[in-house]
Amino acid sequence: MSIFGKIKDAIFGKKKDKPDVEIIVDGKTVGKDGQYHAPPAGGMPPPTATTTNGGVMADVDVEEQLAAMPGAKNLNWRTSIVDLMKLVGIDPSYENRKELARELGDTDYSGKAEENIALHRAVMNGLAKNGGKVPASMLD
C-alpha cells in the first residue's frame, strides 16, 4: 500500500470491500499496488456526498479525526509532515517522506524545511480530493 494510502486509511478508516483504485492524487489514480494507473474511460467523478473516490467515506472531518488520536496534543501535526506521519503510525524517515513526495508528484524532494511544508499541504490537498473536510488553513 502507498504511504499516502496508509495516511488516508488511518484518518478515514478502512473500508472492507475496497475497489482496485484507492486514491486520486492530482488527477492520477494510485492502485492498491502503489502504482499510478490511468483513470477509467470518462475519467473519475469528483468527490461528492454520494460519490466517493476509491471507496473512501465522504465528508470525513480530517482535523477532528487527527485531533482525537492518541498523542495528538503532543505533536505539531497541523503543520509538520513528520509529526503527522508519527501521529498516524508511519515512520517519518527521510526515505518514507521522499516516497510520499514521489507519490504526490514531487520527484525532486530533498527533505528541506520548505519541501516538508509543501509535502504536508500536498497530503492535506490529497485528503480533501478524496472526500476529507480539511480546514482552508491546511490547504494551498
C-alpha positions in Angstrom: 0.0 0.0 0.0 1.2 3.5 -0.7 2.3 5.8 2.1 -0.5 8.2 1.2 -2.9 5.3 1.3 -1.8 4.4 4.8 -2.3 8.0 5.9 -5.7 8.2 4.3 -6.8 4.9 5.9 -5.5 6.0 9.3 -7.8 9.0 9.1 -10.7 7.8 7.1 -10.8 4.2 8.3 -10.6 1.2 6.2 -13.4 0.0 4.1 -14.0 -3.8 3.9 -14.5 -4.1 0.1 -12.0 -1.7 -1.4 -12.1 -1.4 -5.2 -8.9 -1.6 -7.3 -8.4 2.1 -7.2 -7.6 3.5 -3.8 -6.9 7.2 -4.2 -6.8 10.1 -6.6 -3.8 12.4 -6.4 -3.5 15.3 -8.9 -5.9 13.6 -11.3 -3.9 10.3 -11.2 -5.1 7.2 -9.5 -2.9 5.1 -7.3 -3.9 1.5 -7.0 -3.6 -1.0 -4.2 -0.2 -1.9 -5.6 1.1 1.7 -5.0 1.5 2.3 -8.8 -0.1 5.0 -10.8 -2.9 4.0 -13.1 -4.8 5.7 -15.9 -8.3 6.8 -14.8 -11.2 4.7 -16.2 -12.8 5.8 -19.5 -14.7 9.0 -18.9 -12.5 10.0 -16.0 -13.1 9.8 -12.3 -16.1 11.6 -10.9 -15.4 14.4 -8.5 -15.9 13.5 -4.8 -19.4 14.4 -3.5 -21.5 13.4 -0.6 -22.9 10.4 -2.7 -19.9 9.6 -4.9 -16.5 9.0 -3.3 -13.2 8.1 -4.8 -11.8 4.7 -4.2 -14.4 3.6 -1.7 -13.4 6.3 0.7 -16.0 7.7 3.1 -17.0 11.2 2.1 -17.1 14.2 4.4 -14.6 12.9 7.0 -13.5 15.8 9.2 -9.8 15.3 8.9 -8.8 17.8 11.7 -11.4 16.2 14.1 -10.1 12.7 13.3 -6.5 13.6 13.8 -7.1 15.7 17.0 -8.9 12.7 18.5 -5.9 10.3 18.0 -3.8 9.4 21.0 -0.7 11.7 21.3 -2.2 14.4 19.1 -1.8 17.0 21.8 1.9 16.5 22.0 2.6 16.8 18.2 2.5 19.6 15.7 0.6 17.6 13.2 -1.3 20.6 11.8 1.8 21.9 10.0 4.5 19.2 10.4 4.6 16.3 8.0 7.0 14.5 10.4 4.5 14.8 13.3 1.5 14.0 11.0 3.2 10.7 10.0 4.1 9.9 13.6 0.5 10.5 14.7 -0.9 8.0 12.2 1.8 5.5 13.0 4.1 5.8 9.9 7.9 6.1 10.2 8.7 9.7 9.2 12.1 8.7 7.9 13.6 10.7 5.0 13.1 7.6 2.8 9.4 7.4 3.6 8.9 11.2 3.2 10.7 11.0 -0.2 8.5 8.1 -1.3 5.4 10.1 -0.1 6.6 13.1 -2.1 7.1 10.9 -5.2 3.5 9.5 -4.8 2.2 13.1 -4.7 4.2 14.1 -7.8 7.4 15.7 -6.3 10.3 13.9 -7.9 12.9 16.3 -6.6 12.3 16.0 -2.8 15.4 16.5 -0.8 14.0 17.0 2.7 14.4 20.8 3.1 12.0 22.5 5.5 10.2 24.3 2.7 9.7 20.9 1.0 8.3 19.4 4.2 5.8 22.2 4.5 4.8 21.7 0.8 4.5 17.9 1.4 2.2 18.5 4.4 0.0 20.7 2.2 0.1 18.2 -0.6 -1.1 15.5 1.8 -3.9 17.7 3.0 -4.9 18.6 -0.5 -4.9 14.8 -1.4 -7.1 14.1 1.6 -9.5 16.8 0.5 -9.6 15.4 -3.0 -10.5 12.0 -1.6 -13.6 13.3 0.4 -12.0 14.7 3.5 -13.0 18.0 5.0 -9.8 19.9 5.6 -9.5 23.4 7.1 -8.5 26.0 4.5 -5.5 26.9 6.6 -4.0 23.5 5.8 -4.6 23.7 2.1 -2.8 25.5 -0.8 
